[in-house]
Amino acid sequence: TQSTGTRELLLELLQQDDMSLDSFSGALGREFVTPGCYRHVVHHPSLLEIQQLRYQDDQEKLTATQVDTTLRKQFSPSNQGEKLALVLRFNLPKSCYATMLLREIMRKNDV
């Protein structure tokens, strides 16, 4: 698995400094020892949907709210007007941040 590769890399880096994972066990006391796991550096969103909508008023509702969805209210945006909105729908696993995905989508390439 990928996490096994991460562990091996970490062990190799520690060994270069004559250290091991045991170097950290109990050195700071139990109050500083926390459980953890390896995380993937990059995640790709699943169920990614992109939709362009036209609208006129900045206060216009463009998507169904969580309450609408819970109450199964039907919602259909007008999709009319001079302004253009981009609606993104996606799923990310736990510990992933939607703001990071949006930052990557909106980032301008410096040429």
Residue pairs with C-beta under 8 A, 6 or more apart in sequence:
2 40
3 37
3 38
6 38
7 38
11 20
11 21
14 20
14 21
14 23
25 33
26 33
39 95
43 92
43 93
43 96
45 90
45 91
45 92
45 101
46 90
46 91
46 92
47 89
47 90
47 91
48 88
48 89
48 90
49 87
49 88
49 89
49 90
50 86
50 87
50 88
51 86
51 87
51 89
52 84
52 85
52 86
52 87
53 62
53 77
53 79
53 84
53 85
53 86
53 87
54 78
54 79
54 80
54 81
54 82
54 83
54 84
54 85
55 62
55 77
55 78
55 79
55 80
55 81
55 83
55 84
55 85
56 78
56 80
56 81
56 82
56 83
57 81
58 83
60 77
60 78
60 81
61 75
61 77
62 77
62 85
62 87
63 75
63 77
63 87
64 73
64 75
67 73
68 75
88 102
88 105
90 98
90 101
92 98
92 101
